[in-house]
Amino acid sequence: MEQNKTEQPAALELIWGCKAISEEIERSQRATFHLLERGELPAKKVGGRWVAVRRALRAHFGAL
């Protein structure tokens, strides 16, 4: 199977942790945590840690 060069591997699509998510959306960690806790970002808690899909975050904000 040949991987399309424009597609990223699934592991790179996942953003783990509030800090990394805040860097992706260019917001402070505090603001990002607030958005995460209120369910205003497309993310879930897995094992006590926030995780988001990069593509979903970009779609949510209109492709940052």
Secondary structure as GFF3:
##gff-version 3
##sequence-region A 1 64
A	DSSP	alpha_helix	10	13	.	.	.	ID=ss1
A	DSSP	beta_strand	14	16	.	.	.	ID=ss2
A	DSSP	alpha_helix	18	25	.	.	.	ID=ss3
A	DSSP	alpha_helix	29	37	.	.	.	ID=ss4
A	DSSP	beta_strand	43	46	.	.	.	ID=ss5
A	DSSP	beta_strand	49	53	.	.	.	ID=ss6
A	DSSP	alpha_helix	54	60	.	.	.	ID=ss7
###
